[in-house]
């Protein structure tokens, strides 16, 4: 899906202070036809960075209607590869991952299942970008996500 073939561009990021600690997620959602942007962010007191990365995409996709086409841009390989490469296998194995030839519990399975439901109702493509490399929307999401978790540090 080319950038011109989408209804929305979703830029998403998560951040965490410690990796179990206060975390924040954020997204910027741009409607292609109007250029209108929506920003949202929030956080949790005790969480992980991967959970916040997932929440940023879940919340962003939830802000769109089923049937929409969305290009998700994230700096999380976990999320990008999870959606584009790993999720189908996890789903086929009952939301388990393979380790040493044996199925093992999948971390964040409930979030992956929620994300799968959203992706199945939409046309989603994923683009990975390097974090902290000057990508304007990714940098904005990072600022919002950090601000979200810093509320818990006060």
ZASE-641141 format. One line per 2 residues: number of its first residue (from 1); their letters; for each residue x, y, z of N, C-alpha, C. Coordinates in pm, whole numbers, plus 32768, in hexadecimal, padded with zeros to 4 digits. Example, Ala and Ser with C-alpha at 12.3 -4.5 7.8 and 13.67 -1.06 7.14 Angstrom:
% ZASE-641141
1> as> 8527,7DC7,830C,84CE,7E3E,830C,8528,7EB6,830C | 8505,7F1F,82C4,8557,7F96,82CA,850A,8003,8313;
END
This chain:
% ZASE-641141
1> xx> 8056,7F8B,8000,8000,8000,8000,805A,807B,8000 | 8049,80D0,7F9F,809C,8148,7F98,8063,81B2,7FF4;
3> xx> 80B5,8214,801C,8086,827D,8076,800E,82C9,8040 | 7FFE,82CF,7FBD,7F8C,8318,7F84,7F0C,82C6,7F83;
5> xx> 7F16,8243,7F9C,7EA2,81EB,7F99,7E61,81D9,8021 | 7E86,8228,8084,7E52,8215,810A,7DF1,8284,8130;
7> xx> 7D95,8260,818A,7D39,82C4,81C3,7D7A,830F,8236 | 7DD0,82C6,8281,7E10,8300,82F7,7EA2,82D8,82FD;
9> xx> 7EF2,8331,8336,7F7A,8311,835E,7F7B,8314,83F6 | 7FAA,82A6,8431,7FB0,829B,84C3,8042,8290,84EB;
11> xx> 806E,82EF,853C,80F5,82EF,8573,80E5,82CF,8608 | 812F,826B,8638,8117,823A,86BF,819B,821C,8705;
13> xx> 819D,8234,8789,8215,8219,87D7,81EF,8201,8869 | 8242,81B3,88AB,8234,819B,8939,82B8,81B9,897E;
15> xx> 82B1,81D1,89FF,8329,81EF,8A4D,8315,81BA,8ADA | 8383,819A,8B1B,837B,8164,8BA2,83F4,8193,8BF2;
17> xx> 83E0,81B0,8C72,844D,81D3,8CCC,846C,8157,8D1E | 84D1,810D,8CF4,84E9,808A,8D2D,8497,8027,8CDB;
19> xx> 84B2,7FA9,8CEC,8462,7F4C,8C9D,841F,7EE8,8CF7 | 83F3,7F13,8D5A,8370,7F13,8D98,8373,7F98,8DE2;
21> xx> 831E,7FEE,8DB6,8319,8072,8DF1,82AF,80C4,8DAE | 82AC,8146,8DCB,824B,819D,8D8B,8262,81A0,8CF4;
23> xx> 81F5,8198,8CA9,81FF,8199,8C18,8196,81F2,8BDA | 81B3,821B,8B5F,8155,826E,8B16,814C,8241,8A85;
25> xx> 80DB,825C,8A48,80C7,8241,89BA,8090,82C0,897B | 80A6,82CD,88F8,8074,8342,88B1,8065,8321,881D;
27> xx> 800A,836B,87DE,7FFF,8361,874D,7FDA,83E7,8710 | 7FFE,83F5,8693,7FD0,8461,863D,7F89,841D,85CA;
29> xx> 7F0C,8441,85B4,7EBB,8408,8549,7E9A,8476,84E6 | 7EC2,8462,8469,7EAC,84C6,8400,7E49,848F,8399;
31> xx> 7DDC,84D6,8388,7D7D,84B2,831E,7DB1,84EA,829B | 7DC8,8491,823B,7E0A,84B9,81BE,7DB5,851B,816C;
33> xx> 7D32,850C,8169,7CDF,8561,8113,7CDA,85F1,8142 | 7CE6,8607,81C5,7CDB,868E,81FC,7D5D,86C3,8235;
35> xx> 7DBA,8669,8254,7E35,8692,8296,7E23,86A9,832C | 7DA8,8697,835D,7D8C,86AC,83EB,7DD6,8645,843F;
37> xx> 7E15,8673,84AB,7E5F,861C,8506,7E1E,8619,858F | 7E20,85A3,85CA,7DF1,858F,8651,7E64,8552,86A0;
39> xx> 7E7B,8585,8717,7EE1,854D,8771,7E9C,8517,87ED | 7ED2,84AA,8820,7E9F,8474,889F,7F12,8430,88E7;
41> xx> 7F09,842D,896B,7F6E,83E9,89BC,7F33,83C9,8A44 | 7F70,8367,8A84,7F4B,8343,8B0C,7FB8,82E6,8B40;
43> xx> 7FA7,82B3,8BB7,800E,825E,8BEE,7FDB,8203,8C5B | 8037,81B5,8C91,8019,8157,8CFE,808B,815F,8D64;
45> xx> 8069,8145,8DE0,80CA,8150,8E4C,8135,80E3,8E44 | 810E,8066,8E31,816D,7FF6,8E2C,8156,7FA7,8DAD;
47> xx> 81B3,7FB3,8D4F,81A2,7F74,8CCD,822A,7F5C,8C8E | 8229,7F30,8C11,82A5,7F1C,8BC6,82A2,7F6F,8B46;
49> xx> 8317,7F82,8B0D,831F,7FCD,8A91,82CF,7F88,8A22 | 82DB,7F04,8A17,8293,7EBE,89AD,81FC,7ECF,89BA;
51> xx> 81C8,7ECD,8A33,8138,7EE3,8A47,8111,7F6F,8A19 | 8164,7FD1,8A35,8144,805A,8A0D,814D,806A,8975;
53> xx> 81AE,8027,8936,81B7,802A,88A4,8136,7FF0,8867 | 8108,7F80,889E,808C,7F43,886D,8014,7F9E,8885;
55> xx> 800C,7FD9,88FC,7F99,802F,891C,7F91,80A7,88BF | 8004,80DD,8896,8001,8151,883D,7FBC,812E,87BA;
57> xx> 7FD9,80B9,8784,7F9B,8090,8705,7F0A,8068,871B | 7EEC,8020,8787,7E62,7FFA,87A5,7E0A,8074,87B1;
59> xx> 7E36,80D5,87FF,7DE4,814E,8812,7DD6,819E,8790 | 7E41,81A4,8742,7E3A,81EC,86C3,7DDC,81A9,8661;
61> xx> 7DE7,8125,8651,7D8C,80DE,85F6,7CFC,80E6,8626 | 7CE8,80E5,86AB,7C61,80EF,86E2,7C1F,8174,86C1;
63> xx> 7C6E,81D8,86A0,7C39,825C,867D,7C0E,8264,85EA | 7C1D,81F5,85A2,7BF2,81F0,8515,7B7D,818F,8508;
65> xx> 7B36,819B,8498,7AC3,8145,8481,7AED,80C4,843C | 7AA8,8056,845B,7AC1,7FDB,840F,7AB3,7FF6,8379;
67> xx> 7B07,7FB5,832B,7B08,7FC9,829A,7B6B,8032,826C | 7B9E,8082,82C9,7C00,80EA,82A6,7C84,80A9,827F;
69> xx> 7CCE,80F0,822C,7D57,80C5,820C,7DB7,8120,8258 | 7E14,80E1,829F,7E6D,812B,82F9,7EFB,80FD,82E6;
71> xx> 7F56,815D,82DB,7FE5,813F,82DC,8017,8161,8367 | 8046,80FB,83AF,807B,810B,8436,8111,811F,842D;
73> xx> 8143,8188,846A,81D3,81A0,8471,81FC,8196,8503 | 825D,813D,851E,8289,8124,85A6,8320,8110,85A8;
75> xx> 835E,812D,8619,83ED,8111,8629,8402,808E,8676 | 8396,8044,868B,839C,7FC7,86D5,83A1,7F50,8675;
77> xx> 8414,7F0C,8672,841E,7E91,8623,83BC,7E29,8659 | 83A9,7E27,86DB,834C,7DCA,871C,82C0,7DD9,86E0;
79> xx> 8291,7E53,86D2,820C,7E6B,869A,820D,7E56,8603 | 826F,7E8D,85BE,8272,7E83,852B,827A,7DF2,84FE;
81> xx> 82D8,7DA7,8535,82E5,7D1A,850E,8272,7CC7,8545 | 8242,7CEC,85BB,81D1,7CA4,85F4,8159,7CA7,8597;
83> xx> 8139,7D1D,8563,80C7,7D2A,8509,80E3,7CE7,8482 | 8155,7D04,8448,816E,7CDA,83BE,81A4,7C4B,83B0;
85> xx> 81E5,7C14,8418,8224,7B92,840A,81F5,7B2A,8470 | 81E8,7B4F,84EE,81D8,7AEC,8558,8148,7ACE,857F;
87> xx> 80EF,7B31,8575,8069,7B24,85AD,801B,7AAF,8572 | 8024,7A97,84F2,7FDA,7A28,84B5,8002,79A3,84F3;
89> xx> 8083,798E,850A,80B2,7913,8549,8083,7906,85D8 | 808D,7972,8623,805E,796F,86AE,7FCA,7949,86B3;
91> xx> 7F7F,7989,865B,7EEF,7972,8656,7ED2,78DF,8635 | 7F18,78A9,85D3,7F00,781E,85AB,7F26,77BA,8618;
93> xx> 7F7F,77E3,8673,7FA9,778C,86E2,7F5E,77AE,8764 | 7EED,77F0,8758,7EA1,7812,87D1,7EE5,787D,8825;
95> xx> 7F24,78DE,87E2,7F6A,794C,8822,7FDD,791C,8879 | 802A,78C1,883F,80A5,7890,887E,8119,78A9,881E;
97> xx> 8190,78B5,8856,820A,78C3,8807,8257,7840,8810 | 82AF,782B,87B2,82FF,77B1,87B3,8388,77D0,87EE;
99> xx> 83B4,777A,8848,8439,7786,8882,846F,76F9,8893 | 84DE,76DD,8851,8519,7658,8857,84BB,75EC,8822;
101> xx> 846C,7610,87BE,8410,75B1,8782,8392,7597,87D2 | 8381,75E3,883F,830A,75D0,8894,82BC,7653,88A0;
103> xx> 8238,764A,88A5,81E8,76C4,88B9,81F7,76F9,8947 | 8209,777B,8951,8218,77BF,89D3,81B3,7831,89D9;
105> xx> 8190,785D,8A52,8134,78CE,8A5D,816B,794A,8A16 | 8113,7990,89D4,8135,7A0C,898F,8124,7A81,89EF;
107> xx> 818D,7ACF,8A00,8182,7B47,8A53,8123,7BA9,8A10 | 80D4,7BEC,8A5F,8075,7C52,8A2F,800C,7C19,89D1;
109> xx> 7FEA,7B99,89E3,7F8C,7B56,8989,7F08,7BA2,897E | 7ED6,7BD5,89EE,7E54,7C1B,89E8,7E5B,7C99,8993;
111> xx> 7ECE,7CDD,8994,7EDE,7D53,893F,7EEE,7D2C,88AD | 7F39,7CC1,8892,7F47,7C91,8808,7EBF,7C66,87D1;
113> xx> 7E6C,7C28,8823,7DE8,7BFF,87F6,7D90,7C78,87D8 | 7D98,7CDE,882B,7D4D,7D5A,8812,7D7D,7D9B,8791;
115> xx> 7E00,7DA0,8781,7E39,7DDA,8707,7E0F,7D8B,868C | 7E11,7D07,8696,7DE8,7CB2,8626,7D59,7CD3,85FC;
117> xx> 7D00,7CE3,865B,7C76,7D05,863B,7C6B,7D88,85EE | 7CB9,7DEA,8618,7CB7,7E6C,85D4,7CF3,7E62,8547;
119> xx> 7D61,7E19,853B,7DA3,7E09,84B9,7D47,7DBE,8458 | 7D02,7D58,8488,7CA9,7D09,8431,7C35,7D5C,83FB;
121> xx> 7C0D,7DC4,8442,7B9F,7E1A,8417,7BCA,7E8E,83BF | 7C4D,7E9B,83A8,7C84,7F0C,835D,7CEB,7ED9,82FB;
123> xx> 7D11,7F30,829E,7D80,7F11,8244,7DFB,7F57,827E | 7E54,7F0A,82B8,7EC5,7F42,8303,7F48,7F1A,82C1;
125> xx> 7F9D,7F7C,82AE,8028,7F62,8288,8080,7FA1,82F3 | 80F7,7F6B,8303,8151,7F98,836E,81D5,7FC4,8331;
127> xx> 8204,8035,8362,8288,8069,833B,82D9,807C,83BA | 8351,8044,83BC,83AB,8056,842D,8408,80CB,8410;
129> xx> 841F,8120,8474,8481,818C,846A,84DF,8182,84E2 | 8557,81AE,84D0,85B6,81B0,853F,858B,821B,85A4;
131> xx> 8588,81F6,8624,8564,8255,868C,85D0,82BD,86A3 | 85A8,8331,86CC,8604,839F,86EE,8661,83C0,867A;
133> xx> 8629,83BA,8601,867A,83D5,8589,8644,844B,853A | 85F3,849F,857B,85C5,8518,8539,8543,850C,84EC;
135> xx> 84FE,849B,84F3,847C,848D,84B2,8419,84E1,8504 | 83E3,854A,84C8,8397,85AF,8512,8323,8574,8563;
137> xx> 82D1,8521,8525,825D,84ED,856C,8286,8488,85D6 | 82EC,8439,85BB,831D,83DB,861F,8355,8426,8697;
139> xx> 839E,8491,867D,83D4,84E2,86EB,8363,8521,873D | 82FA,854E,86F9,8287,8589,8740,8245,8521,879B;
141> xx> 8232,84A9,8766,81F6,843F,87B5,824C,841D,882E | 82CF,841D,881C,832A,8400,888B,831A,846A,88F8;
143> xx> 8314,84E8,88D1,8302,8554,8934,8280,853F,8980 | 8213,8522,8939,8192,850F,897A,8192,8495,89D7;
145> xx> 81D1,8427,89AC,81D7,83AE,89FD,8229,83C4,8A7C | 8298,840A,8A70,82EB,8427,8AE6,829E,8483,8B45;
147> xx> 825C,84E9,8B11,820B,8541,8B66,819F,84F2,8BAF | 8165,848F,8B6B,80FB,843D,8BA8,8130,83EE,8C1F;
149> xx> 81A6,83B2,8C13,81D7,8364,8C86,8213,83BC,8CF1 | 8243,8432,8CCD,827C,8489,8D33,8217,84B9,8D99;
151> xx> 8197,84B7,8D77,812F,84DA,8DD8,8135,847D,8E51 | 8163,8401,8E3C,816B,83A1,8EAA,81E8,83B3,8EFF;
153> xx> 8245,8402,8ED0,82C5,8415,8F18,82BE,848A,8F7B | 8256,84D7,8F75,824A,854D,8FCA,821C,852A,9054;
END
